[in-house]
Amino acid sequence: MRTGRTRSLRRTKIKSLKVLAKIATKLRAEGKIVVFTNGCFDILHSGHVQYLEKAKDTGDYLIVGLNSDSSVRKIKGKNRPIVSESDRAEVLAGLQSVDFVVLFGQDTPLKTIQALKPDVLIKGGDWSKDKIVGADFVIKHGGRVETVTLKAGRSTTNIIERIKKQVLNERDSSRTMCK
């Protein structure tokens, strides 16, 4: 029975933008600091987990904007995502540092940021603040923009490349053994 309850709790973190905008407004009215970050989070790894924990440390509630499958394809190419949006959302919702997850289908999270009006906008340290989508909006509305240092060498793309190399090496080894 415990598993069903845990799954149900994860799903309560995944909200529509309309619902989440109301929640964010209420939280800010209570004096809480609402933090927003976004990404594809295709194959979750320790770099993602540390990034989200650091983002959470900048406020009271962390909202993660998750690129939809179609949005990921536009950004990363036709073979991505590896993991479906519903699975990615559920995995993110299972993290203690993540309070809410919202899917967005646009190329950028600007409309999501404008609807949520976060107090803090977070991106990885590989982004310069002047290139962060929504930064000017957040600052204009009294918020702040911060970058978080990323864990070196951790990326979904690197994981995919390692898997591809291992599969190719196994194929080559099996072909050699068959000769």
Backbone as CSV, one residue per row, in Angstrom:
resi,resn,N_x,N_y,N_z,CA_x,CA_y,CA_z,C_x,C_y,C_z
1,MET,0.811,-1.202,0.000,0.000,0.000,0.000,0.853,1.264,0.000
2,ARG,1.978,1.220,0.640,2.859,2.378,0.738,3.276,2.880,-0.644
3,THR,3.525,1.994,-1.580,3.935,2.375,-2.932,2.875,3.224,-3.613
4,GLY,1.617,2.841,-3.496,0.537,3.617,-4.107,0.456,5.018,-3.546
5,ARG,0.648,5.150,-2.237,0.599,6.467,-1.608,1.759,7.331,-2.095
6,THR,2.933,6.759,-2.195,4.104,7.500,-2.661,3.905,7.961,-4.100
7,ARG,3.404,7.082,-4.959,3.144,7.442,-6.356,2.129,8.571,-6.435
8,SER,1.107,8.498,-5.604,0.081,9.530,-5.580,0.667,10.870,-5.149
9,LEU,1.568,10.857,-4.167,2.210,12.097,-3.716,3.054,12.707,-4.833
10,ARG,3.773,11.868,-5.581,4.576,12.376,-6.707,3.670,13.061,-7.715
11,ARG,2.557,12.420,-8.029,1.658,12.980,-9.043,1.031,14.297,-8.604
12,THR,0.893,14.526,-7.294,0.309,15.789,-6.835,1.274,16.953,-7.051
13,LYS,2.514,16.669,-7.296,3.494,17.722,-7.574,3.445,18.189,-9.021
14,ILE,2.885,17.402,-9.906,2.828,17.729,-11.338,1.540,18.506,-11.587
15,LYS,1.696,19.757,-11.991,0.547,20.652,-12.113,0.485,21.295,-13.494
16,SER,-0.712,21.724,-13.870,-0.865,22.531,-15.081,-0.353,23.937,-14.773
17,LEU,-0.038,24.689,-15.787,0.453,26.049,-15.597,-0.600,26.919,-14.919
18,LYS,-1.844,26.743,-15.314,-2.934,27.551,-14.744,-3.042,27.328,-13.230
19,VAL,-3.029,26.081,-12.817,-3.130,25.749,-11.397,-1.888,26.231,-10.649
20,LEU,-0.732,25.997,-11.234,0.519,26.351,-10.574,0.696,27.865,-10.441
21,ALA,0.194,28.628,-11.398,0.263,30.089,-11.302,-0.509,30.569,-10.067
22,LYS,-1.656,29.962,-9.795,-2.447,30.320,-8.601,-1.702,29.932,-7.331
23,ILE,-1.086,28.767,-7.345,-0.325,28.303,-6.177,0.853,29.247,-5.914
24,ALA,1.574,29.627,-6.966,2.728,30.525,-6.819,2.295,31.876,-6.259
25,THR,1.181,32.397,-6.730,0.656,33.669,-6.226,0.357,33.563,-4.730
26,LYS,-0.271,32.469,-4.334,-0.619,32.241,-2.924,0.651,32.122,-2.067
27,LEU,1.629,31.387,-2.560,2.870,31.214,-1.803,3.586,32.552,-1.600
28,ARG,3.659,33.353,-2.662,4.300,34.670,-2.542,3.539,35.554,-1.556
29,ALA,2.213,35.480,-1.563,1.392,36.259,-0.623,1.674,35.852,0.827
30,GLU,2.090,34.605,1.021,2.447,34.105,2.354,3.894,34.439,2.719
31,GLY,4.588,35.160,1.823,5.974,35.536,2.090,6.993,34.481,1.720
32,LYS,6.570,33.470,1.003,7.480,32.400,0.580,8.232,32.821,-0.683
33,ILE,9.449,32.316,-0.828,10.277,32.600,-2.002,10.097,31.468,-3.000
34,VAL,9.577,31.815,-4.189,9.307,30.848,-5.252,10.483,30.868,-6.231
35,VAL,11.062,29.697,-6.439,12.224,29.528,-7.319,11.785,28.749,-8.557
36,PHE,12.316,29.144,-9.711,11.998,28.446,-10.962,13.281,28.101,-11.696
37,THR,13.314,26.901,-12.209,14.343,26.498,-13.155,13.680,25.627,-14.203
38,ASN,14.387,25.348,-15.265,13.801,24.523,-16.323,14.869,23.698,-17.022
39,GLY,14.399,22.704,-17.754,15.319,21.885,-18.521,14.618,20.669,-19.105
40,CYS,15.408,19.874,-19.825,14.897,18.650,-20.447,14.910,17.485,-19.459
41,PHE,15.957,17.388,-18.646,16.096,16.334,-17.640,15.777,14.968,-18.249
42,ASP,16.432,14.683,-19.376,16.119,13.480,-20.146,16.507,12.202,-19.418
43,ILE,17.773,12.012,-19.142,18.209,10.871,-18.334,18.771,11.485,-17.060
44,LEU,18.016,11.378,-15.982,18.395,12.033,-14.733,19.683,11.432,-14.191
45,HIS,20.611,12.284,-13.790,21.900,11.840,-13.249,22.276,12.707,-12.054
46,SER,23.395,12.391,-11.423,23.787,13.090,-10.195,23.990,14.586,-10.412
47,GLY,24.414,14.989,-11.591,24.551,16.415,-11.878,23.212,17.128,-11.792
48,HIS,22.168,16.504,-12.316,20.819,17.080,-12.219,20.391,17.193,-10.757
49,VAL,20.600,16.131,-10.004,20.161,16.102,-8.608,20.852,17.206,-7.817
50,GLN,22.167,17.343,-7.976,22.893,18.391,-7.262,22.448,19.784,-7.706
51,TYR,22.229,19.960,-8.987,21.753,21.237,-9.521,20.408,21.619,-8.890
52,LEU,19.479,20.689,-8.845,18.152,20.955,-8.291,18.217,21.212,-6.789
53,GLU,19.102,20.520,-6.089,19.261,20.772,-4.656,19.792,22.191,-4.420
54,LYS,20.762,22.613,-5.222,21.301,23.971,-5.097,20.241,25.012,-5.447
55,ALA,19.436,24.728,-6.448,18.363,25.649,-6.825,17.376,25.785,-5.668
56,LYS,17.008,24.677,-5.071,16.063,24.674,-3.954,16.604,25.502,-2.782
57,ASP,17.910,25.456,-2.565,18.529,26.185,-1.456,18.386,27.701,-1.577
58,THR,17.991,28.199,-2.745,17.869,29.650,-2.940,16.490,30.189,-2.553
59,GLY,15.576,29.311,-2.145,14.234,29.769,-1.787,13.468,28.721,-1.019
60,ASP,12.155,28.913,-0.968,11.293,28.009,-0.195,10.647,26.915,-1.036
61,TYR,10.248,27.257,-2.267,9.558,26.312,-3.147,10.243,26.303,-4.500
62,LEU,10.581,25.110,-4.980,11.222,24.964,-6.290,10.223,24.412,-7.299
63,ILE,10.025,25.186,-8.363,9.199,24.755,-9.489,10.136,24.437,-10.648
64,VAL,9.970,23.265,-11.232,10.778,22.867,-12.387,9.902,22.882,-13.631
65,GLY,10.283,23.717,-14.593,9.646,23.720,-15.898,10.298,22.639,-16.733
66,LEU,9.521,21.695,-17.198,10.044,20.538,-17.931,9.663,20.643,-19.399
67,ASN,10.670,20.621,-20.267,10.402,20.636,-21.703,9.592,19.418,-22.106
68,SER,8.528,19.637,-22.879,7.727,18.538,-23.406,8.561,17.730,-24.400
69,ASP,8.067,16.569,-24.777,8.783,15.734,-25.749,9.032,16.492,-27.050
70,SER,8.014,17.195,-27.553,8.188,17.918,-28.822,9.199,19.046,-28.672
71,SER,9.212,19.696,-27.530,10.178,20.764,-27.273,11.604,20.211,-27.217
72,VAL,11.777,19.061,-26.564,13.103,18.435,-26.490,13.593,18.076,-27.885
73,ARG,12.707,17.539,-28.724,13.100,17.176,-30.096,13.608,18.404,-30.855
74,LYS,12.939,19.537,-30.678,13.371,20.767,-31.351,14.757,21.198,-30.887
75,ILE,15.036,21.017,-29.610,16.306,21.464,-29.033,17.430,20.452,-29.254
76,LYS,17.136,19.170,-29.019,18.174,18.134,-28.976,18.240,17.256,-30.219
77,GLY,17.198,17.291,-31.058,17.214,16.473,-32.258,16.167,15.375,-32.231
78,LYS,15.990,14.744,-33.390,14.883,13.794,-33.583,14.974,12.535,-32.720
79,ASN,16.154,12.184,-32.226,16.298,10.972,-31.414,16.103,11.214,-29.921
80,ARG,15.735,12.399,-29.570,15.528,12.734,-28.160,14.098,13.199,-27.970
81,PRO,13.518,13.064,-26.830,14.135,12.547,-25.619,14.205,11.019,-25.622
82,ILE,15.017,10.517,-24.741,15.105,9.072,-24.528,13.941,8.637,-23.630
83,VAL,13.645,9.448,-22.633,12.610,9.159,-21.641,11.413,10.076,-21.912
84,SER,10.213,9.538,-21.863,9.003,10.312,-22.167,8.772,11.426,-21.142
85,GLU,8.021,12.440,-21.561,7.736,13.574,-20.674,7.019,13.139,-19.401
86,SER,6.097,12.185,-19.509,5.376,11.755,-18.301,6.316,11.052,-17.326
87,ASP,7.226,10.232,-17.834,8.193,9.567,-16.961,9.181,10.569,-16.382
88,ARG,9.654,11.511,-17.208,10.585,12.523,-16.709,9.932,13.370,-15.621
89,ALA,8.670,13.718,-15.815,7.946,14.519,-14.819,7.810,13.751,-13.504
90,GLU,7.486,12.467,-13.600,7.314,11.667,-12.385,8.626,11.481,-11.643
91,VAL,9.713,11.288,-12.368,11.022,11.144,-11.719,11.396,12.450,-11.006
92,LEU,11.222,13.581,-11.671,11.512,14.870,-11.034,10.644,15.079,-9.799
93,ALA,9.372,14.748,-9.915,8.449,14.916,-8.792,8.836,14.026,-7.609
94,GLY,9.558,12.966,-7.863,10.008,12.073,-6.802,11.191,12.605,-6.013
95,LEU,11.794,13.684,-6.488,12.943,14.252,-5.784,12.480,15.153,-4.644
96,GLN,13.144,15.048,-3.519,12.790,15.843,-2.348,12.947,17.336,-2.617
97,SER,13.924,17.732,-3.403,14.190,19.150,-3.653,13.142,19.809,-4.552
98,VAL,12.394,19.014,-5.294,11.418,19.544,-6.255,10.036,19.589,-5.615
99,ASP,9.446,20.797,-5.599,8.106,20.948,-5.026,7.014,20.795,-6.068
100,PHE,7.270,21.313,-7.287,6.283,21.229,-8.353,6.982,21.070,-9.699
101,VAL,6.278,20.416,-10.621,6.749,20.239,-11.994,5.645,20.721,-12.921
102,VAL,6.031,21.472,-13.938,5.077,21.936,-14.948,5.692,21.711,-16.324
103,LEU,4.939,21.114,-17.217,5.408,20.886,-18.593,5.179,22.135,-19.436
104,PHE,6.100,22.389,-20.361,5.870,23.452,-21.339,6.320,22.964,-22.707
105,GLY,5.599,23.380,-23.740,5.853,22.892,-25.085,6.524,23.892,-26.008
106,GLN,6.721,25.103,-25.535,7.360,26.116,-26.371,8.869,25.882,-26.434
107,ASP,9.515,26.609,-27.340,10.973,26.507,-27.461,11.678,27.017,-26.206
108,THR,11.080,27.998,-25.547,11.654,28.554,-24.328,10.573,28.568,-23.237
109,PRO,10.997,28.727,-21.979,10.022,28.757,-20.882,9.488,30.168,-20.581
110,LEU,9.643,31.111,-21.501,9.271,32.496,-21.217,7.825,32.634,-20.760
111,LYS,6.877,32.027,-21.476,5.460,32.140,-21.088,5.216,31.530,-19.709
112,THR,5.907,30.465,-19.408,5.787,29.814,-18.103,6.317,30.739,-17.014
113,ILE,7.471,31.331,-17.250,8.072,32.266,-16.292,7.142,33.466,-16.081
114,GLN,6.586,33.990,-17.155,5.687,35.138,-17.036,4.431,34.795,-16.243
115,ALA,3.927,33.589,-16.399,2.725,33.171,-15.663,3.023,32.921,-14.180
116,LEU,4.197,32.386,-13.882,4.533,32.017,-12.504,5.128,33.175,-11.700
117,LYS,5.793,34.105,-12.388,6.432,35.256,-11.728,7.315,34.833,-10.548
118,PRO,8.310,33.997,-10.800,9.145,33.520,-9.690,9.975,34.650,-9.071
119,ASP,10.310,34.459,-7.804,11.183,35.404,-7.106,12.632,35.185,-7.510
120,VAL,12.960,33.939,-7.826,14.324,33.574,-8.209,14.253,32.707,-9.461
121,LEU,15.074,33.053,-10.440,15.216,32.274,-11.664,16.619,31.692,-11.659
122,ILE,16.714,30.386,-11.799,17.996,29.671,-11.718,18.295,28.974,-13.041
123,LYS,19.554,29.048,-13.455,20.044,28.247,-14.585,21.442,27.765,-14.230
124,GLY,21.923,26.818,-15.014,23.263,26.293,-14.798,24.325,27.320,-15.129
125,GLY,25.490,27.130,-14.549,26.609,28.047,-14.739,27.121,28.126,-16.163
126,ASP,26.628,27.227,-17.025,27.024,27.288,-18.434,26.229,28.368,-19.181
127,TRP,25.313,29.028,-18.501,24.531,30.124,-19.084,25.038,31.447,-18.517
128,SER,25.253,32.431,-19.373,25.554,33.773,-18.872,24.212,34.431,-18.566
129,LYS,24.199,35.256,-17.538,22.930,35.837,-17.073,22.209,36.620,-18.166
130,ASP,22.945,37.236,-19.058,22.303,38.015,-20.122,21.668,37.130,-21.193
131,LYS,21.935,35.838,-21.167,21.362,34.900,-22.139,20.230,34.059,-21.553
132,ILE,19.949,34.214,-20.269,18.928,33.399,-19.613,17.547,33.932,-19.981
133,VAL,16.755,33.079,-20.603,15.399,33.441,-21.008,14.576,33.797,-19.775
134,GLY,13.937,34.951,-19.818,13.075,35.394,-18.731,13.778,36.209,-17.662
135,ALA,15.096,36.328,-17.765,15.855,37.065,-16.745,15.376,38.505,-16.620
136,ASP,15.212,39.174,-17.748,14.781,40.577,-17.701,13.396,40.702,-17.070
137,PHE,12.503,39.772,-17.357,11.152,39.786,-16.778,11.216,39.623,-15.258
138,VAL,11.990,38.654,-14.790,12.090,38.381,-13.351,12.682,39.583,-12.627
139,ILE,13.740,40.151,-13.175,14.384,41.311,-12.553,13.422,42.505,-12.534
140,LYS,12.732,42.729,-13.642,11.766,43.828,-13.746,10.686,43.722,-12.670
141,HIS,10.352,42.486,-12.281,9.309,42.260,-11.278,9.887,42.062,-9.872
142,GLY,11.117,42.529,-9.674,11.709,42.526,-8.336,12.402,41.251,-7.927
143,GLY,12.536,40.307,-8.840,13.197,39.045,-8.520,14.676,39.089,-8.835
144,ARG,15.312,37.955,-8.674,16.734,37.862,-8.980,17.022,36.636,-9.844
145,VAL,18.145,36.696,-10.530,18.574,35.619,-11.418,19.918,35.121,-10.913
146,GLU,20.030,33.811,-10.781,21.268,33.219,-10.294,21.661,32.040,-11.175
147,THR,22.956,31.786,-11.191,23.447,30.587,-11.869,24.053,29.658,-10.820
148,VAL,23.999,28.375,-11.121,24.498,27.347,-10.222,25.613,26.606,-10.938
149,THR,26.714,26.409,-10.236,27.827,25.656,-10.804,27.393,24.214,-11.042
150,LEU,27.667,23.744,-12.245,27.282,22.374,-12.605,28.387,21.394,-12.243
151,LYS,27.990,20.168,-11.963,28.942,19.100,-11.667,29.671,18.741,-12.962
152,ALA,30.973,18.874,-12.941,31.786,18.670,-14.142,31.623,17.265,-14.717
153,GLY,31.534,17.220,-16.048,31.509,15.949,-16.759,30.191,15.197,-16.717
154,ARG,29.166,15.803,-16.143,27.877,15.124,-16.056,26.910,15.734,-17.048
155,SER,26.444,14.927,-17.979,25.412,15.385,-18.911,24.733,14.177,-19.538
156,THR,23.480,14.370,-19.906,22.733,13.308,-20.566,23.398,12.942,-21.890
157,THR,23.852,13.950,-22.622,24.515,13.698,-23.900,25.744,12.813,-23.707
158,ASN,26.544,13.079,-22.662,27.713,12.238,-22.388,27.308,10.798,-22.069
159,ILE,26.243,10.642,-21.320,25.757,9.291,-20.978,25.339,8.555,-22.249
160,ILE,24.600,9.219,-23.113,24.148,8.605,-24.371,25.353,8.210,-25.226
161,GLU,26.344,9.080,-25.312,27.542,8.772,-26.109,28.295,7.573,-25.541
162,ARG,28.409,7.466,-24.217,29.070,6.315,-23.596,28.317,5.029,-23.914
163,ILE,26.993,5.077,-23.846,26.181,3.896,-24.163,26.400,3.491,-25.618
164,LYS,26.382,4.463,-26.517,26.583,4.158,-27.939,27.949,3.515,-28.176
165,LYS,28.979,4.037,-27.542,30.326,3.465,-27.695,30.374,2.040,-27.162
166,GLN,29.737,1.806,-26.015,29.735,0.459,-25.438,29.005,-0.522,-26.340
167,VAL,27.889,-0.109,-26.907,27.134,-0.982,-27.811,27.969,-1.287,-29.053
168,LEU,28.616,-0.275,-29.610,29.467,-0.496,-30.786,30.630,-1.418,-30.450
169,ASN,31.240,-1.235,-29.292,32.346,-2.104,-28.877,31.876,-3.544,-28.700
170,GLU,30.680,-3.728,-28.140,30.140,-5.083,-27.956,29.851,-5.726,-29.307
171,ARG,29.327,-4.951,-30.250,29.061,-5.479,-31.599,30.361,-5.900,-32.267
172,ASP,31.362,-5.035,-32.171,32.656,-5.348,-32.771,33.266,-6.594,-32.142
173,SER,33.152,-6.724,-30.832,33.697,-7.891,-30.125,32.971,-9.154,-30.547
174,SER,31.644,-9.072,-30.675,30.875,-10.251,-31.045,31.161,-10.656,-32.498
175,ARG,31.385,-9.696,-33.365,31.710,-10.000,-34.759,33.071,-10.677,-34.839
176,THR,34.009,-10.190,-34.040,35.344,-10.760,-34.035,35.320,-12.207,-33.532
177,MET,34.494,-12.457,-32.518,34.399,-13.797,-31.947,33.741,-14.782,-32.917
178,CYS,32.884,-14.289,-33.796,32.149,-15.145,-34.723,33.007,-15.540,-35.923
179,LYS,34.083,-14.865,-36.152,34.910,-15.136,-37.349,35.772,-16.342,-37.165
